[in-house]
Amino acid sequence: MWLIFICLLIFFFFISPAYKVWKTLNRARRQAREMNDAFRRAAGLDPDEERRKQQEQQRASRRGGWTTPTPRRKKIGKDVGEYVKFKEVTVSSRTSETRSADSATGESCRIEREEQIVDVRWEDLPPQS
């Protein structure tokens, strides 16, 4: 008797509200999908065809056993964009080495210092009026 009472309490307080929330969310998703489909049809697109293409793309992009990946188009083609001309800069390999001794342990370490490479010449622009 108690077991049936406890099961009914669990059903009414946990399972029933969860089912109602799930049902409401599914109804809202379905209505949103139908609205989007109506907008696409009004724009002259077929939403069912788009779904089929999307499912095919998902199937093709899945990793299977030993299948090769599907070839993908480059996002930016080779003929798009500008190339920047550059000029080679000679770099001097002048370094200064110093040895420094750590006062606590007495160990020495080698420190290399290189010149900073500057390949840009700055020009002052006249003030604009």
Summary of the structure (lengths in Angstrom):
residues: 129
radius of gyration: 34.9
end to end distance: 93.1
largest distance: 94.5
contacts: 167
relative contact order: 0.05
helix: 43%
strand: 11%
